[in-house]
Amino acid sequence: MEFTIRTSEKESIALIHVQGDVDMLTSPNLRDALVPFFRPDIKGVVVDLSGVTFMDSSGIATLVEGLQWSRKQNREFVLAGPGQTVMNALSLTKLDKIFTIRPDSRDAFEELNQP
């Protein structure tokens, strides 16, 4: 599966939809997609991982970096729809207890969009 990233923004919430393998070669692309959304007018970032087929430690490190940026700016950072492979990687590193994880991007968006 080809690696792609689609980004959008709605009601001050950024949505980054990732598809394919997130590894040493593609994780810099994910980082580059995240960076523009860490600005004052964005209240939250949702990273939709439902299309991710594999994630290595560099991909996880990129997500941790996004979480750190969000926390520094008092913003929300939510992972949405991770498949079993990604959840296994997050669980092994105990990061499933650190990240906010929702079943899908719609749930994540609705949660972030509440007053």
C-alpha positions, 0 to 999 in steps of 0.5 A: 500500500502506498504511503499517503497523508491527507490533511484538513482543518475544520472548526479549529481542529486539524485532521491528519489521515495517514495511510500505509507504512509509517517507518524510517523513510515515511515518518519525516513526512508525517512530522512535516504534515503535523508541524503546520497545525501547531499554531494558536488557532488550532485547538486540537489535532486528530491523527487518523491511523485507520489506514496505517498497516505498519508503524516502527519506532520512528513513527511512534517517535513522531507521534510522541513528538506531536504529543509533546508539542500539543502539551506545550501549547495546551492543545489536544492530540488524539490518535484515531482508529489505530489498527491492531498492528499499531495498537500492539506497538503502542501497547508494547511501549506503554504509550497506549496509556499516554495517548488519547485514543479514540475508535475513529476520527469522527468520535475524536472530532466530536469530542474535541469540538465540544464546548 
